Amino acid sequence: MLIFIILAVILLLCLLQYKLNRRNLEILGEKIPGPKGVPLLGVLPRFFGKSNEEILAEVLEIVDCYENVARFWLGNKLILMIKNLDYVKSILNSVKCLDKAFAYEFLSVNLGLISCKSNVWRFHRKYLNNCFTPKLLQSFMPIFNRSSARMSQYMSKHLGRGEFDLYHFVGKCTLDMICTTSMGLDHDFQGPTGDIYIQSADILAETINKRIFNIFYHPKQIYNFTKAYVIESKAWSGLRTVSSRVIENAEKTYVKPVSSELNVKSELRKPCIFVEQVYKLFQYTKEFDEQMLKDEIDTLIAGGNETSGMTTSFCILMMAMHPDVQERVVDELRSIFETADDEVTQDHISQLDYLTMVLQETLRLFPITPFIGREVQEDIQLDEYTLPKGASLVIPIFKLQRQEEIWGPEAHLFNPDNFLPENVEKRHPYAWIPFSAGQRNCIGMKYSLLAMKTMLCYLLRNYKFNTTLKYSELKFKMALDLKIVNKHMVSIEKRKFK
């Protein structure tokens, strides 16, 4: 009985705080067009009991109803959806909204690059940029090749055996890549360890996304008593079967006595792999603590795995649905490679013009992060709109990259010609931002593109991909990143490359 009384008091205090915070935003926020909600809850009743597929549909419906900015409330949280591309450019380059929106705190990596406050982010980004230099990325190519060849070999067991979920193989390949390159851990993650990680990441994403749209689960004091918290905790344990191995290996490899004569600034400027750099920051600076080290490792493993793995799977699925596109890509590969097993080099990558267009079009239609969020730290004036301090700005990348006003009447269809140079030139520079843009863009963008193109080379030189899925039948859901309910179902047959 006592625990119910305590929970009731906590809930009451939370609701009072919600009302107080909301009042401070209402004056300016209510001047922006948006759907009406109910007292205290806002539009939250639209999401109660809904699946992540239905939640995505509800959010997109709200966005569709308004032209430049759409306003709605999630409890005491004022959400402003930004559709105007000039506004998007201003926001992503503004020092007034460098902090991430409130939802990022639910990722539980609050001191990693993706979620941390701007003052922490500046320090981390300054020294972690050195982990993605062109020379260092080039040194990763042998590992990208090895992991891709291993994936292709594992996949051969599905020859002539019907459709399977491609991401089961590609996701583990990208995990293998990120752990062997940036994390310095040489282990075959395309086996059972990878299965545990992929399954745990999927459960975690589903659980966190549902928490974002349930304000009663926002306070930790309540959430920690829920079944969802138990599920999330188990999922984190699964993910950390990988990061704990990384940390154990790194402590043996990179923790060394610090010489009094060490020039710390010079040492931190030297390019090195990610895990080595975070251990240098941990050992050499007072600003970087143990929790930051753990959060940065978890952030990069999860981010690097999801971005490359999911996009590559979408790309293959699109080519399975569009055989003419697949064959044109293969023709390009035949003009560059002698055999199906040639190692891929950066020189080869630079010649993949049409494959690059196909990948860009995939990222347009299926941006892995369908929404990105920022918090307004000072009032921002955009034409007649005043974006008030404390509001959460959300940029619906999924919707921006499908707008007919930008991409034409067939914006929803797959068409790599959207990325012909003459078409790119006439578009707004912020019409295509799958890796975000501005100061807090994705640190691993170039890494991801190299990894994806290498995997695609191995997959397409070795197999022809088919699917019974129809493009019009695809159903989307939001589970932090963008996923399809239908999964990436394909069948394969051996390709005669030469």
KEVEX-256933 format. One record per residue (C-alpha): residue number from 0; y, z, x; residue in one letter. Coordinates in Angstrom, 3 decimals. Example, Ala and Ser with C-alpha at 12.3 -4.5 7.8 and 13.67 -1.06 7.14 Angstrom:
# residues 2
   num         yy         zz         xx   residu
     0     -4.500      7.800     12.300        a
     1     -1.060      7.140     13.670        s
This chain:
# residues 498
   num         yy         zz         xx   residu
     0      0.000      0.000      0.000        m
     1      2.391      0.928      2.810        l
     2      1.976     -2.456      4.514        i
     3      2.962     -4.264      1.289        f
     4      6.089     -2.134      0.989        i
     5      7.017     -2.887      4.607        i
     6      6.461     -6.617      4.071        l
     7      8.551     -6.520      0.881        a
     8     11.433     -4.834      2.716        v
     9     11.234     -7.363      5.560        i
    10     11.248    -10.221      3.050        l
    11     14.257     -8.771      1.237        l
    12     16.201     -8.367      4.475        l
    13     15.312    -11.931      5.475        c
    14     16.522    -13.271      2.130        l
    15     19.810    -11.366      2.456        l
    16     20.283    -12.761      5.956        q
    17     19.486    -16.256      4.670        y
    18     22.179    -15.910      1.982        k
    19     24.749    -14.654      4.507        l
    20     24.047    -17.495      6.967        n
    21     24.115    -20.066      4.182        r
    22     27.516    -18.923      2.925        r
    23     29.028    -19.655      6.350        n
    24     27.839    -23.274      6.162        l
    25     28.363    -24.027      2.482        e
    26     32.096    -24.696      2.611        i
    27     31.792    -27.737      4.883        l
    28     28.178    -28.611      4.214        g
    29     28.601    -29.058      0.467        e
    30     31.198    -31.794      1.062        k
    31     28.412    -34.013      2.430        i
    32     26.288    -35.879     -0.159        p
    33     22.741    -34.714     -0.764        g
    34     20.217    -33.576     -3.375        p
    35     20.743    -30.385     -5.339        k
    36     18.441    -27.497     -4.602        g
    37     17.733    -24.105     -6.131        v
    38     19.401    -20.825     -5.085        p
    39     18.139    -19.417     -1.759        l
    40     15.388    -22.006     -1.435        l
    41     17.295    -25.298     -1.471        g
    42     14.885    -28.271     -1.694        v
    43     11.892    -26.274     -0.501        l
    44     10.140    -26.420     -3.910        p
    45      9.693    -30.152     -3.256        r
    46      7.370    -29.258     -0.365        f
    47      5.398    -26.326     -1.812        f
    48      1.663    -26.964     -1.766        g
    49      2.126    -30.441     -0.304        k
    50      0.028    -32.028      2.440        s
    51      1.694    -33.268      5.613        n
    52      1.358    -36.803      4.226        e
    53      3.233    -35.799      1.061        e
    54      5.852    -33.852      3.041        i
    55      6.693    -36.964      5.074        l
    56      7.029    -39.031      1.899        a
    57      9.395    -36.440      0.370        e
    58     11.629    -36.367      3.456        v
    59     11.797    -40.166      3.645        l
    60     12.663    -40.336     -0.059        e
    61     15.657    -38.042      0.516        i
    62     16.791    -40.140      3.487        v
    63     16.543    -43.365      1.443        d
    64     18.939    -42.090     -1.207        c
    65     21.976    -41.780      1.070        y
    66     23.872    -44.163      3.318        e
    67     25.228    -42.523      6.494        n
    68     24.483    -38.804      6.207        v
    69     22.176    -36.913      3.853        a
    70     22.516    -33.163      3.353        r
    71     19.893    -30.736      2.078        f
    72     18.981    -27.072      2.451        w
    73     15.754    -25.492      3.670        l
    74     16.421    -21.920      2.651        g
    75     19.513    -20.970      4.651        n
    76     19.123    -23.921      7.028        k
    77     21.567    -26.757      6.482        l
    78     19.855    -30.022      7.423        i
    79     21.929    -33.173      7.975        l
    80     19.991    -36.440      8.245        m
    81     21.959    -38.971     10.314        i
    82     21.395    -42.691      9.620        k
    83     24.593    -44.334     10.886        n
    84     23.840    -45.706     14.369        l
    85     27.327    -45.027     15.715        d
    86     26.929    -41.425     14.569        y
    87     23.518    -41.258     16.238        v
    88     25.024    -42.473     19.509        k
    89     27.853    -39.917     19.321        s
    90     25.484    -37.045     18.565        i
    91     22.936    -37.816     21.265        l
    92     25.704    -38.036     23.871        n
    93     27.725    -35.045     22.692        s
    94     27.898    -31.766     24.611        v
    95     28.446    -30.069     21.236        k
    96     24.840    -30.539     20.162        c
    97     22.659    -30.380     23.250        l
    98     20.572    -27.535     21.828        d
    99     17.491    -28.459     19.800        k
   100     17.232    -27.717     16.077        a
   101     15.635    -24.507     14.767        f
   102     12.225    -26.117     14.125        a
   103     11.563    -26.520     17.866        y
   104     11.180    -22.763     18.275        e
   105      7.938    -22.973     16.302        f
   106      6.381    -24.998     19.122        l
   107      6.098    -21.720     21.106        s
   108      7.207    -23.344     24.368        v
   109     10.811    -22.177     24.103        n
   110     11.441    -22.349     27.860        l
   111     10.050    -25.855     28.359        g
   112     12.172    -29.013     28.495        l
   113     11.473    -30.086     24.935        i
   114     12.677    -26.858     23.284        s
   115     14.806    -24.807     25.693        c
   116     18.494    -24.064     25.235        k
   117     20.935    -26.408     26.939        s
   118     21.911    -23.968     29.698        n
   119     18.234    -23.641     30.718        v
   120     17.587    -27.354     30.177        w
   121     20.335    -28.417     32.607        r
   122     18.787    -26.415     35.447        f
   123     15.225    -27.549     34.721        h
   124     16.071    -31.220     34.220        r
   125     18.129    -31.336     37.439        k
   126     15.121    -30.402     39.551        y
   127     12.299    -31.916     37.487        l
   128     13.774    -35.435     37.540        n
   129     12.439    -35.689     41.111        n
   130      8.902    -35.653     39.720        c
   131      9.300    -39.114     38.168        f
   132     10.858    -41.234     40.914        t
   133      9.752    -44.904     41.221        p
   134      7.941    -44.226     44.505        k
   135      6.044    -41.279     43.048        l
   136      5.106    -43.239     39.930        l
   137      3.772    -46.025     42.128        q
   138      1.543    -43.515     43.899        s
   139     -0.047    -42.692     40.523        f
   140     -1.310    -46.235     39.939        m
   141     -4.765    -45.694     41.555        p
   142     -5.321    -42.736     39.211        i
   143     -4.128    -44.714     36.178        f
   144     -6.637    -47.418     37.144        n
   145     -9.496    -44.992     37.689        r
   146     -8.943    -43.188     34.384        s
   147     -8.572    -46.470     32.466        s
   148    -11.761    -47.908     33.964        a
   149    -13.605    -44.688     33.120        r
   150    -12.343    -44.859     29.513        m
   151    -13.469    -48.480     29.199        s
   152    -16.921    -47.535     30.445        q
   153    -17.254    -44.580     28.043        y
   154    -16.195    -46.826     25.168        m
   155    -18.980    -49.332     25.837        s
   156    -21.446    -47.177     23.886        k
   157    -19.744    -48.405     20.703        h
   158    -20.504    -52.083     21.361        l
   159    -22.119    -53.501     18.236        g
   160    -22.129    -50.131     16.471        r
   161    -19.328    -50.553     13.927        g
   162    -15.925    -48.917     13.677        e
   163    -14.842    -45.755     15.469        f
   164    -11.599    -43.863     16.017        d
   165    -10.082    -45.358     19.159        l
   166     -7.858    -42.329     19.800        y
   167    -10.968    -40.256     20.542        h
   168    -11.210    -42.178     23.826        f
   169     -7.570    -43.025     24.568        v
   170     -6.304    -39.489     23.972        g
   171     -8.780    -38.089     26.479        k
   172     -7.873    -40.816     28.967        c
   173     -4.175    -39.908     28.854        t
   174     -5.089    -36.239     29.220        l
   175     -7.137    -37.188     32.276        d
   176     -4.158    -39.104     33.692        m
   177     -1.515    -36.416     33.180        i
   178     -3.707    -33.637     34.581        c
   179     -4.772    -35.618     37.652        t
   180     -1.315    -37.025     38.482        t
   181      1.445    -34.607     37.479        s
   182     -0.771    -31.507     37.351        m
   183     -2.736    -32.129     40.554        g
   184     -6.094    -31.214     38.990        l
   185     -8.866    -33.716     39.721        d
   186    -11.303    -33.172     36.862        h
   187    -12.914    -35.543     34.369        d
   188    -11.105    -34.627     31.150        f
   189    -12.775    -37.479     29.278        q
   190    -15.767    -35.241     28.604        g
   191    -16.166    -32.054     26.482        p
   192    -13.038    -30.347     27.890        t
   193    -10.954    -33.224     26.595        g
   194    -12.609    -32.992     23.160        d
   195    -11.588    -29.341     22.836        i
   196     -8.001    -30.120     23.832        y
   197     -7.584    -33.091     21.451        i
   198     -9.051    -31.196     18.493        q
   199     -6.921    -28.127     19.200        s
   200     -3.732    -30.196     19.551        a
   201     -4.365    -31.830     16.186        d
   202     -4.905    -28.499     14.421        i
   203     -1.843    -26.989     16.086        l
   204      0.403    -29.880     15.048        a
   205     -0.770    -29.720     11.431        e
   206     -0.237    -25.951     11.261        t
   207      3.222    -25.906     12.850        i
   208      4.485    -28.750     10.672        n
   209      3.522    -26.883      7.510        k
   210      5.250    -23.746      8.827        r
   211      8.541    -25.647      9.271        i
   212      8.589    -26.444      5.536        f
   213      7.743    -22.905      4.398        n
   214     10.693    -20.548      5.015        i
   215      8.553    -17.525      4.166        f
   216      6.583    -18.282      7.332        y
   217      9.697    -18.605      9.517        h
   218     10.062    -14.891     10.391        p
   219      7.433    -13.833     12.928        k
   220      7.154    -10.446     11.222        q
   221      5.617    -12.194      8.211        i
   222      3.947    -15.187      9.846        y
   223      1.894    -13.005     12.207        n
   224      0.038    -11.571      9.187        f
   225     -0.990    -14.960      7.810        t
   226     -4.139    -17.043      8.059        k
   227     -2.011    -19.870      9.479        a
   228     -1.114    -17.676     12.447        y
   229     -4.794    -17.035     13.166        v
   230     -5.501    -20.786     13.045        i
   231     -2.537    -21.508     15.320        e
   232     -3.604    -18.846     17.829        s
   233     -7.120    -20.296     18.055        k
   234     -5.655    -23.764     18.568        a
   235     -3.448    -22.498     21.390        w
   236     -6.522    -20.980     23.018        s
   237     -8.170    -24.400     22.914        g
   238     -5.148    -26.090     24.468        l
   239     -4.934    -23.518     27.198        r
   240     -8.462    -24.240     28.342        t
   241     -6.682    -27.074     30.153        v
   242     -3.390    -25.472     31.221        s
   243     -5.179    -22.361     32.493        s
   244     -7.291    -24.598     34.777        r
   245     -4.110    -26.275     35.985        v
   246     -2.489    -22.927     36.761        i
   247     -5.602    -21.551     38.469        e
   248     -5.805    -24.627     40.704        n
   249     -2.041    -24.654     41.382        a
   250     -1.979    -21.029     42.474        e
   251     -4.592    -21.819     45.110        k
   252     -2.912    -25.041     46.193        t
   253      0.857    -24.576     45.974        y
   254      1.599    -20.852     46.299        v
   255      2.485    -20.314     49.954        k
   256      4.458    -17.745     51.939        p
   257      8.189    -18.492     51.774        v
   258      9.801    -18.768     55.180        s
   259     13.192    -17.075     55.666        s
   260     14.358    -20.282     57.373        e
   261     13.506    -22.466     54.383        l
   262     16.344    -24.653     53.121        n
   263     15.712    -24.183     49.417        v
   264     18.164    -26.813     48.149        k
   265     16.735    -29.433     50.487        s
   266     13.150    -28.515     49.572        e
   267     13.836    -28.729     45.837        l
   268     15.350    -32.202     46.208        r
   269     12.146    -33.638     47.714        k
   270     10.108    -35.712     45.228        p
   271      6.750    -34.119     44.445        c
   272      4.363    -33.882     41.529        i
   273      5.422    -31.831     38.523        f
   274      3.188    -28.806     38.983        v
   275      4.184    -28.444     42.639        e
   276      7.859    -28.567     41.699        q
   277      7.604    -25.879     39.007        v
   278      5.833    -23.615     41.490        y
   279      8.612    -24.240     44.023        k
   280     11.194    -23.331     41.382        l
   281      9.202    -20.214     40.513        f
   282      8.925    -19.112     44.140        q
   283     12.314    -20.170     45.483        y
   284     14.759    -19.421     42.648        t
   285     15.662    -16.435     40.504        k
   286     16.501    -18.654     37.508        e
   287     12.908    -19.815     36.993        f
   288     10.417    -17.196     35.795        d
   289      6.690    -17.139     35.058        e
   290      7.095    -17.886     31.352        q
   291      9.162    -20.954     32.188        m
   292      6.395    -22.119     34.502        l
   293      3.762    -21.787     31.771        k
   294      5.934    -23.389     29.089        d
   295      6.822    -26.359     31.284        e
   296      3.155    -26.991     32.095        i
   297      2.110    -26.771     28.429        d
   298      5.049    -28.991     27.412        t
   299      4.300    -31.782     29.870        l
   300      0.538    -31.845     29.240        i
   301      1.000    -32.000     25.463        a
   302      3.940    -34.407     25.537        g
   303      2.433    -36.741     28.114        g
   304     -0.910    -36.828     26.348        n
   305      0.350    -37.416     22.803        e
   306      3.014    -40.018     23.596        t
   307      0.845    -42.299     25.698        s
   308     -2.421    -41.781     23.847        g
   309     -1.181    -42.206     20.299        m
   310      1.063    -45.183     21.090        t
   311     -1.707    -47.025     22.956        t
   312     -4.040    -46.452     19.993        s
   313     -1.431    -47.783     17.555        f
   314     -0.858    -50.798     19.816        c
   315     -4.553    -51.741     19.915        i
   316     -4.838    -51.227     16.160        l
   317     -1.911    -53.597     15.588        m
   318     -3.557    -56.248     17.758        m
   319     -6.842    -55.767     15.918        a
   320     -4.931    -56.419     12.681        m
   321     -3.088    -59.384     14.208        h
   322     -5.713    -61.401     16.175        p
   323     -3.179    -64.104     17.097        d
   324     -1.053    -61.504     18.881        v
   325     -4.126    -60.079     20.620        q
   326     -5.168    -63.495     21.919        e
   327     -1.673    -64.290     23.157        r
   328     -1.651    -61.022     25.116        v
   329     -5.079    -61.813     26.571        v
   330     -3.880    -65.290     27.590        d
   331     -1.040    -63.611     29.473        e
   332     -3.520    -61.275     31.176        l
   333     -5.702    -64.233     32.181        r
   334     -2.711    -65.857     33.869        s
   335     -2.125    -62.717     35.962        i
   336     -5.577    -61.257     36.751        f
   337     -8.562    -62.918     38.411        e
   338    -11.221    -60.712     36.800        t
   339    -11.527    -58.116     34.050        a
   340    -11.933    -55.379     36.652        d
   341     -8.966    -56.143     38.942        d
   342     -6.899    -53.053     39.699        e
   343     -3.522    -53.101     37.972        v
   344     -0.483    -52.919     40.255        t
   345      3.202    -52.504     39.530        q
   346      3.638    -56.163     40.463        d
   347      1.209    -57.062     37.668        h
   348      3.046    -54.763     35.280        i
   349      6.338    -56.546     35.975        s
   350      4.786    -59.844     34.815        q
   351      3.558    -58.551     31.434        l
   352      6.451    -59.879     29.350        d
   353      4.640    -60.453     26.074        y
   354      2.537    -57.286     26.298        l
   355      5.782    -55.378     26.809        t
   356      7.196    -56.905     23.617        m
   357      4.038    -55.935     21.716        v
   358      4.287    -52.375     23.014        l
   359      7.988    -52.165     22.129        q
   360      7.282    -53.396     18.610        e
   361      4.530    -50.780     18.282        t
   362      6.978    -48.070     19.339        l
   363      9.457    -49.401     16.784        r
   364      7.120    -49.127     13.821        l
   365      5.227    -46.055     15.027        f
   366      7.569    -43.816     17.056        p
   367      5.469    -40.849     18.110        i
   368      8.308    -38.486     17.250        t
   369      9.451    -39.695     13.803        p
   370     12.332    -37.210     13.714        f
   371     14.353    -35.514     16.447        i
   372     16.662    -32.574     15.841        g
   373     19.784    -31.048     17.341        r
   374     21.840    -27.971     16.493        e
   375     25.613    -28.240     16.073        v
   376     27.192    -25.787     18.524        q
   377     30.795    -26.642     17.572        e
   378     32.177    -28.489     14.547        d
   379     31.899    -32.269     14.999        i
   380     34.100    -34.771     13.170        q
   381     32.525    -38.157     12.369        l
   382     34.897    -40.197     10.202        d
   383     35.272    -38.312      6.908        e
   384     32.331    -35.995      7.656        y
   385     32.677    -32.615      9.352        t
   386     29.340    -31.493     10.748        l
   387     29.640    -27.689     10.760        p
   388     28.612    -25.367     13.553        k
   389     25.122    -24.002     12.905        g
   390     23.839    -27.048     11.016        a
   391     20.657    -28.813     12.136        s
   392     21.091    -32.535     12.727        l
   393     17.993    -34.653     12.208        v
   394     17.759    -38.273     13.345        i
   395     15.023    -40.084     11.359        p
   396     13.841    -42.484     14.069        i
   397     10.998    -43.694     11.841        f
   398     13.526    -44.812      9.216        k
   399     16.186    -46.149     11.641        l
   400     13.689    -48.445     13.309        q
   401     12.633    -49.910      9.949        r
   402     16.074    -50.490      8.387        q
   403     16.430    -53.973      6.922        e
   404     20.160    -53.971      7.724        e
   405     19.209    -53.873     11.420        i
   406     15.793    -55.521     11.641        w
   407     15.958    -58.029      8.789        g
   408     14.152    -58.386      5.436        p
   409     10.698    -58.066      7.059        e
   410     11.608    -54.922      9.024        a
   411      8.446    -53.166      7.856        h
   412      6.161    -55.858      9.307        l
   413      4.739    -56.097     12.834        f
   414      6.543    -58.821     14.783        n
   415      6.800    -58.671     18.606        p
   416      9.467    -61.412     18.494        d
   417     11.887    -58.661     17.495        n
   418     12.034    -57.996     21.239        f
   419     12.830    -61.468     22.458        l
   420     15.863    -61.103     24.770        p
   421     18.178    -62.952     22.393        e
   422     17.218    -60.632     19.523        n
   423     17.595    -57.469     21.590        v
   424     21.037    -58.544     22.772        e
   425     22.543    -58.730     19.285        k
   426     21.295    -55.328     18.105        r
   427     22.978    -51.929     18.317        h
   428     21.812    -50.164     21.521        p
   429     20.678    -47.161     19.462        y
   430     18.637    -49.189     16.977        a
   431     15.496    -48.570     19.082        w
   432     15.165    -45.033     20.480        i
   433     11.454    -44.076     20.451        p
   434     11.993    -41.940     23.578        f
   435     15.188    -40.450     22.155        s
   436     18.404    -41.284     24.048        a
   437     21.432    -39.691     25.648        g
   438     21.277    -36.684     27.917        q
   439     18.090    -35.148     26.484        r
   440     16.017    -38.305     26.461        n
   441     12.341    -38.229     27.436        c
   442     11.909    -37.382     31.123        i
   443      8.527    -39.109     31.257        g
   444      9.438    -42.439     29.632        m
   445      8.743    -44.618     32.702        k
   446      5.566    -42.682     33.460        y
   447      4.353    -43.225     29.904        s
   448      5.071    -46.970     29.902        l
   449      3.172    -47.472     33.170        l
   450      0.198    -45.481     31.908        a
   451      0.079    -47.304     28.573        m
   452      0.301    -50.777     30.086        k
   453     -2.474    -49.955     32.546        t
   454     -4.762    -48.748     29.763        m
   455     -3.999    -51.795     27.646        l
   456     -4.891    -54.099     30.532        c
   457     -8.326    -52.525     30.914        y
   458     -9.044    -52.387     27.190        l
   459     -8.000    -55.959     26.398        l
   460     -9.650    -57.549     29.441        r
   461    -12.965    -55.936     28.551        n
   462    -13.081    -55.917     24.747        y
   463    -12.065    -57.845     21.698        k
   464    -10.842    -55.463     18.994        f
   465    -11.389    -55.898     15.254        n
   466    -10.712    -53.719     12.229        t
   467    -11.327    -53.772      8.474        t
   468     -8.146    -51.728      7.946        l
   469     -5.284    -53.632      6.340        k
   470     -1.725    -53.113      7.503        y
   471     -0.600    -52.571      3.899        s
   472     -3.170    -49.775      3.512        e
   473     -1.835    -47.570      6.329        l
   474     -0.876    -44.068      5.191        k
   475      1.354    -41.919      7.362        f
   476      1.663    -38.203      7.827        k
   477      3.938    -36.012      9.852        m
   478      2.168    -33.444     12.009        a
   479      5.007    -32.895     14.492        l
   480      4.288    -36.401     15.741        d
   481      3.592    -39.461     13.603        l
   482     -0.029    -40.031     12.645        k
   483     -1.940    -42.245     10.244        i
   484     -4.287    -40.705      7.720        v
   485     -6.629    -43.717      8.088        n
   486     -7.022    -43.072     11.857        k
   487     -7.241    -45.833     14.489        h
   488    -10.477    -47.359     13.270        m
   489    -11.652    -50.375     15.279        v
   490    -14.851    -52.117     16.318        s
   491    -15.368    -53.795     19.674        i
   492    -17.239    -56.731     21.127        e
   493    -17.509    -57.646     24.790        k
   494    -14.819    -60.084     25.831        r
   495    -15.507    -63.022     28.140        k
   496    -12.369    -62.707     30.221        f
   497    -12.856    -65.581     32.664        k
